[in-house]
Amino acid sequence: MEPLTWFHRVGYTGIAACLLWPRMGVHAVGVAGLILFVLLEKALHKRRTVRARRE
């Protein structure tokens, strides 16, 4: 398994924020973090497959 990158940490922090502090306005930040996490994961996965095909 690969080591966690910064956006993995941001994504997991956002998920934790949703669970721990849903009433403190952090919920929106958590949702945004989760969305960014998913989008970045998809983008990176595409880049990895393109690089693998070139090699």
C-alpha positions in Angstrom: 0.0 0.0 0.0 1.2 3.5 -0.8 2.0 6.0 1.9 -0.7 8.6 2.6 -0.3 11.8 0.5 -1.5 15.2 1.7 -4.9 14.9 0.0 -5.5 11.6 1.6 -4.9 13.2 4.9 -7.2 16.1 4.0 -9.9 13.7 2.9 -9.7 11.6 6.0 -9.6 14.8 8.2 -12.8 16.0 6.4 -14.6 12.7 7.0 -13.5 12.8 10.7 -14.7 16.4 10.9 -18.1 15.4 9.5 -18.5 12.7 12.1 -17.1 14.6 15.1 -18.3 18.1 14.7 -21.4 18.2 12.5 -23.0 21.1 14.4 -20.0 23.5 14.4 -20.1 24.5 10.7 -17.3 22.0 10.0 -19.8 19.8 8.2 -19.5 21.9 5.0 -15.7 21.8 5.2 -15.8 18.0 5.7 -18.1 17.5 2.7 -15.9 19.8 0.5 -12.9 17.8 1.7 -14.5 14.5 0.8 -15.5 15.8 -2.7 -12.0 17.0 -3.3 -10.6 13.7 -2.1 -12.7 11.7 -4.5 -12.0 14.0 -7.5 -8.2 14.0 -6.8 -8.2 10.2 -6.4 -9.9 9.8 -9.8 -7.5 12.3 -11.5 -4.5 10.6 -10.0 -5.7 7.2 -11.0 -6.1 8.3 -14.6 -2.6 9.8 -14.6 -1.1 6.6 -13.2 -2.8 4.5 -15.9 -1.6 6.8 -18.6 2.0 6.6 -17.3 1.8 2.9 -17.1 0.7 2.6 -20.7 3.5 4.8 -21.9 6.1 2.7 -20.2 
